[in-house]
C-alpha cells in the first residue's frame, strides 16, 4: 500500500539504501515534491529505480536541500492501473493538471492506504477518485487550503485508515493519520525498515 517518506525542514536527507528498500517493496512508480521560490515543484512517473535515482541525485545534490521539506512517494498498486499518471503526487488544480508528470503547482497531495468508499472509474485509483471528488472541489480555487480548518477537516473525515500528505509552495505541510518518526524523518508505514534476520535455531543436546 505504498510508502511516503517526509523530510521536514532542517532534517537530514534520506540515504539511498533506505530509499532503495522503499522502492523494492513499492515498485509501481515514484514521485517527489518540494517548495522553491514560493512555488511547489514536483516530478512523478518515475517507473524504474534508475530514473528515480537520477531525479533524486539531481535534487539532493543541491546545497539548500536540507533546509526545505521534501516528500517522496513510492507506489504499489492496490487499485487502478500501473502507469506513470497514477503515481503521486497529484497537483491540486484543474483535472488536466493532476495528470502532469513534472511541473509546478500551488499545492499537491500524496496518499498511502486504501479508500474503500471511493467510487473510482475504470482504471482509476482510489487516490485519483478522492482527488476528483473531495480534494479538488475543496482546494482548487482556495489559495489558503492548507490553512482552511474546514477544508482540512473534510479531507480528514474521508481518510478512513489512510495517511495523507499535502504540501504547498511556501513549504507548509499537513500530515493526516498516524506517522512513524525515525531519525528526523517521518514515514507513512514501516516498509522502509530492513527485514531483520532471525537467529538460526539451536538444537539442544539430548
C-alpha positions in Angstrom: 0.0 0.0 0.0 2.8 2.4 -0.9 5.0 4.4 1.5 5.6 8.2 1.9 8.9 9.5 3.2 8.7 13.0 4.5 11.8 15.1 5.3 10.9 18.1 7.4 12.9 21.4 7.1 16.4 21.1 8.6 16.2 17.3 8.8 18.8 15.1 7.2 18.2 13.8 3.7 17.2 10.1 3.5 20.0 7.8 2.5 20.0 5.9 -0.8 19.9 2.5 0.8 16.8 3.4 2.7 15.2 4.7 -0.5 16.2 1.5 -2.3 14.3 -0.5 0.3 11.2 1.6 -0.2 11.5 1.1 -4.0 11.9 -2.6 -3.8 8.8 -3.0 -1.7 6.8 -0.4 -3.7 8.0 -0.7 -7.3 5.0 0.6 -9.2 6.3 4.1 -9.7 7.7 7.0 -7.6 7.4 10.8 -7.3 8.6 13.7 -5.2 7.8 17.3 -4.4 9.5 20.3 -2.8 8.9 24.0 -2.4 11.1 26.5 -4.3 10.8 30.3 -4.5 7.2 30.2 -3.4 6.1 27.5 -5.8 5.7 23.8 -5.3 7.8 21.7 -7.7 7.1 18.1 -8.5 8.2 15.2 -10.6 6.5 11.8 -10.8 6.0 8.8 -13.1 9.5 7.5 -12.3 8.8 3.9 -13.2 12.3 2.4 -12.7 14.8 2.7 -9.8 17.3 4.2 -12.2 15.0 7.0 -13.2 14.1 7.7 -9.6 17.7 7.7 -8.6 18.7 10.1 -11.3 15.9 12.5 -10.2 16.8 12.2 -6.6 20.5 12.8 -7.1 19.8 15.8 -9.1 17.7 17.2 -6.4 19.6 16.1 -3.3 22.9 17.3 -4.7 21.9 20.9 -4.3 23.2 22.8 -1.4 19.9 24.1 0.0 18.0 20.8 0.1 18.5 20.1 3.9 16.8 23.4 4.6 13.5 22.7 3.0 10.8 20.0 3.2 10.8 17.2 0.7 8.1 14.5 0.3 8.8 11.2 -1.6 6.1 8.7 -2.6 6.7 5.0 -3.7 3.7 3.3 -5.1 2.5 -0.3 -5.0 -0.8 -0.6 -6.8 -3.9 -1.7 -4.8 -6.4 -0.1 -7.2 -6.1 1.5 -10.6 -3.6 0.9 -13.4 0.2 0.7 -13.0 1.3 3.6 -15.1 3.0 7.0 -14.8 -0.1 9.1 -14.3 -1.3 7.1 -11.3 1.9 8.0 -9.5 1.9 10.6 -6.7 2.0 13.5 -6.0 -1.2 14.9 -7.6 -1.1 18.6 -8.1 -4.2 20.4 -6.8 -5.7 22.3 -9.7 -7.6 21.6 -12.9 -8.2 17.9 -13.7 -5.7 18.0 -16.5 -3.0 19.5 -14.2 -3.3 16.5 -11.9 -2.1 14.2 -14.7 1.1 16.2 -15.4 4.3 14.3 -14.7 6.5 17.3 -14.0 5.9 20.9 -13.2 4.8 23.5 -10.7 1.7 23.9 -8.6 0.3 25.8 -5.7 0.0 22.6 -3.7 -0.1 18.8 -4.2 -1.4 15.7 -2.5 0.0 12.2 -1.6 -1.8 9.2 -0.2 -0.8 5.9 1.5 -3.6 3.4 2.3 -6.9 2.3 0.8 -10.1 4.4 0.4 -12.8 1.7 0.1 -15.7 4.2 -0.1 -14.4 5.9 -3.3 -16.4 5.3 -6.5 -13.5 5.0 -8.8 -13.9 5.0 -12.6 -12.5 2.1 -14.6 -8.7 2.1 -14.4 -8.7 5.0 -11.8 -7.1 4.5 -8.5 -8.8 5.3 -5.2 -6.5 8.3 -4.8 -7.4 9.8 -8.1 -11.1 9.3 -7.2 -10.5 11.1 -3.9 -8.7 13.9 -5.6 -11.6 14.3 -8.1 -14.4 14.2 -5.6 -13.0 15.6 -2.4 -9.7 17.4 -2.6 -10.1 19.3 -5.8 -13.5 20.8 -5.0 -12.3 21.9 -1.6 -8.9 23.3 -2.6 -8.7 24.0 -6.4 -9.7 27.7 -6.0 -8.8 28.0 -2.4 -5.3 29.6 -2.2 -5.2 29.0 1.6 -6.4 25.4 1.6 -3.7 24.2 3.9 -4.8 26.8 6.5 -8.5 26.3 6.0 -9.6 24.3 9.0 -13.0 23.4 7.5 -11.4 22.1 4.3 -8.7 20.1 6.2 -11.4 18.6 8.4 -13.4 17.5 5.4 -10.4 15.9 3.9 -9.5 14.1 7.1 -13.1 12.8 7.5 -12.7 10.9 4.2 -9.3 9.4 5.2 -10.6 6.1 6.7 -7.3 4.5 8.0 -5.1 6.1 5.3 -2.3 8.6 5.7 -2.3 11.8 3.6 0.3 14.5 3.0 -0.3 17.9 1.5 2.3 20.5 0.7 2.2 24.0 -0.8 4.7 26.3 -2.4 5.5 28.0 0.9 6.6 24.7 2.3 3.6 24.4 4.6 2.9 20.7 5.1 -0.1 18.9 6.6 0.1 15.2 7.6 -3.1 13.2 8.2 -3.2 10.0 10.1 -0.6 8.1 12.1 3.1 8.5 11.1 6.3 7.0 12.2 9.1 9.3 13.3 12.6 7.8 12.8 16.0 9.7 12.8 14.4 13.0 11.9 12.2 11.7 9.1 8.6 10.7 9.0 7.2 7.6 7.3 3.7 6.6 6.5 4.4 2.9 7.2 7.2 0.6 8.3 8.1 -0.8 4.9 11.2 1.4 4.9 12.8 -0.8 7.5 15.2 -3.6 6.5 14.0 -7.0 7.4 15.5 -8.5 10.5 17.2 -11.8 10.2 16.1 -14.3 12.9 18.9 -16.2 14.6 19.4 -19.7 13.5 17.7 -22.3 15.6 19.9 -24.0 18.1 19.3 -27.7 18.8 19.8 -28.6 22.4 21.8 -31.8 23.0 19.7 -34.8 24.1 
